[in-house]
Each structure stands twice: as C-alpha cells, then as structure tokens.
C-alpha cells in the first residue's frame, strides 16, 4: 500500500504542477466536445480542466484517495 500511496502522491503533485503551468502559460483543454480559450484556463479548471491537468474537483478526489492510502 505504501508504494501505491507514493505513486499516487507523485502523480497528484505532477497534476498540480501541470495546472499551475497551464494557468500561467494559457494552455486550454482540448477535448472531443470542444476547445477552451487561453484566456479562460483559470475558469475552465473548475469544470473541464486544462491541457495539462484534470479539473480541481478531480484533483480534490485524488487528494482524498491518496490521504486514505497513507
């Protein structure tokens, strides 16, 4: 379980780094249902995420799951 918790924690940290970079550099999401605008990346993180990270609610669920593993 410790290995799974460690891998999960590393992946979550990388997602947070990706979210920060996407917001800073304006990298929008690009999905089959549509494409975001660079100026809306911070707002889109609440629903669709960015080109480098999952949305905030998914990251929160990931953090909760990781905390349960530790």
N, C-alpha and C positions, 0 to 999 in steps of 0.2 A: 504493500500500500504506500510505503514511503517513496518508492520510485514513481508511482503514478501521481502522487501529490507533487513531487518535484517537477515532473514533466508538465503537469497542469499549470503549476505556478510559472514556469518559464514561458509557456505558451501565452498565458494571460499577460505577462509583462511585455512580451513582444507585441501583442494586440494593442496594449496601451501606448507603446512607443509608436506603432503604426497610426493610431488615432491622432496622436499629437502631431506627427509629421503630415498627415493628411489635412488636418485643420490648418496647420501653419503654411503648407505649400498649396492648398486648394485642390486636393485630389478627390474628385467626386466619385460616388458609386456609379457603377456601370452594370446594370442588370438587364435581363431579357424584357422586364416590364418598363424600363425607362433608364434615363441617364440623368444624373444630377448636374448642377451647375457649380463651378469652382467657388463662387461667392456664397453658396448655400451649404457648404460642407459642415460647418458647426451646427446648423439647424438640422441637417439631414442625419446627423449622428444619433438623434433621438428616435428616428424611425427606420431608416434604410441603412445606416452606417456610412462608411466611406470606401474608397477604392483600396484601402489598406487595412481596414478594421471592421469588425462587427459593430452593430449599434450598441448604445450604452446599456440597454436593458439586457441584452445577451451577455455583455461583459459582467454585469452585476450577477446574473445567474451563474456564470462561470466562476466568479469570485466566491459565491456562496458554496458551490460544489467543491471548490478547492479547499475552502475552510473546513468543510465537513470531512475531507480526507486527511487533514493534518491532525 
